[in-house]
Amino acid sequence: QVQLAESGGGLVQAGGSLRLSCAPPERIFSTYAIGWFRQAPGKEREFVAVVHVSDSTYYAESVKGRFTISREHLKNTVWLQMNSLKPEDTAVYYCAASFGGTWPQYLVSEYDYWGQGTQVTVSS
């Protein structure tokens, strides 16, 4: 069983920042694209951002310019820096790993492994 360990969620006021981390096993980190998705109550899981093994990145329009995804090679960690948070960013955020597929991978079905999720709540 592949574990994608997520952390960093919490409660923040609108306009604030949070940083999420995802720490997959080294073999996953070095060969899989790593993405972040989110799911709000009553809604479908939606794509947020993805980073390729080459460090190329791709974002959903709703977060472009506010969120930054990055890979830290020394720690085998993927970060999601979230700035200028809005109440509509409130959701459970999931880290996921995708092997193969067509870049950029933004569909849930393109991902092979998922984390347990971390709650992000933005108050107005």
C-alpha positions in Angstrom: 0.0 0.0 0.0 1.5 3.4 -1.1 1.2 6.1 1.6 1.0 9.7 0.6 1.4 11.6 3.8 -0.3 15.0 3.8 -0.1 17.7 6.4 -0.6 21.4 6.8 -4.4 21.9 6.7 -6.2 24.1 9.2 -8.4 27.1 9.8 -7.4 30.5 8.4 -9.2 33.8 7.7 -9.9 35.0 4.2 -6.8 36.6 2.7 -4.5 34.4 4.7 -2.1 31.7 3.7 -1.5 28.0 4.4 1.1 25.6 3.1 0.3 21.9 2.5 2.8 19.2 2.2 2.7 15.7 0.6 5.5 13.2 1.2 5.3 10.2 -1.0 7.8 7.3 -1.0 11.0 8.2 -2.9 10.2 5.9 -5.8 6.8 7.6 -6.3 8.3 11.1 -5.9 10.9 10.5 -8.5 8.7 8.9 -11.2 5.1 10.1 -10.7 3.5 13.4 -11.3 2.1 14.7 -8.0 -1.2 16.6 -8.0 -3.5 18.2 -5.5 -7.3 18.0 -5.6 -10.0 19.2 -3.3 -13.5 18.3 -2.4 -16.0 20.5 -0.7 -19.2 19.1 1.0 -21.7 18.0 -1.6 -19.4 18.6 -4.5 -17.2 16.5 -6.8 -13.5 16.3 -6.3 -11.8 18.9 -8.4 -8.3 19.4 -9.7 -6.2 22.1 -8.1 -2.6 21.8 -9.4 0.0 19.2 -10.6 3.8 19.1 -10.8 5.7 16.9 -13.2 8.9 15.1 -12.4 10.6 17.8 -14.6 9.1 20.5 -12.2 6.7 21.7 -14.8 3.5 22.9 -13.2 -0.2 23.3 -14.2 -3.0 25.0 -12.3 -6.8 25.2 -12.2 -7.9 28.6 -13.3 -9.6 29.2 -10.0 -6.3 29.1 -8.1 -3.9 30.4 -10.7 -1.8 33.3 -9.3 -2.7 32.4 -5.7 -1.5 28.9 -5.3 2.0 27.5 -6.0 2.9 23.9 -6.3 6.6 22.8 -6.0 8.8 19.9 -5.5 11.6 19.8 -2.8 14.0 17.1 -4.0 16.1 16.8 -0.8 13.0 16.0 1.2 11.0 14.1 -1.4 8.2 16.5 -0.6 5.6 18.3 -2.7 4.4 21.7 -1.4 1.2 23.6 -2.1 1.5 27.2 -1.0 -1.9 28.8 -0.8 -2.1 32.6 -0.6 -5.0 35.0 -0.7 -7.3 32.3 0.5 -11.0 32.7 -0.1 -14.0 31.0 1.7 -14.7 29.1 -1.5 -11.3 27.4 -1.1 -12.7 25.5 1.9 -12.5 21.8 1.2 -10.6 18.6 2.0 -7.4 18.7 0.0 -6.0 15.5 -1.3 -2.5 14.7 -2.6 -2.3 12.1 -5.5 0.2 10.5 -7.7 -0.1 9.8 -11.4 2.2 7.5 -13.5 1.9 7.9 -17.3 -1.0 9.6 -18.8 -1.0 12.8 -20.8 0.5 15.9 -19.3 -1.1 17.8 -17.6 -3.0 15.2 -15.6 -6.1 16.9 -14.3 -8.6 14.1 -14.2 -9.3 12.1 -11.1 -9.2 9.0 -13.2 -5.5 9.6 -14.2 -4.3 9.2 -10.6 -3.1 5.9 -9.2 -2.6 6.7 -5.5 -4.3 9.1 -3.1 -3.7 10.5 0.4 -6.2 10.6 3.2 -6.9 14.3 2.8 -6.4 17.3 5.0 -9.1 19.8 5.9 -8.7 23.5 4.9 -11.2 25.9 6.2 -11.3 29.6 5.3 -13.5 31.8 7.3 -15.0 35.1 6.0 
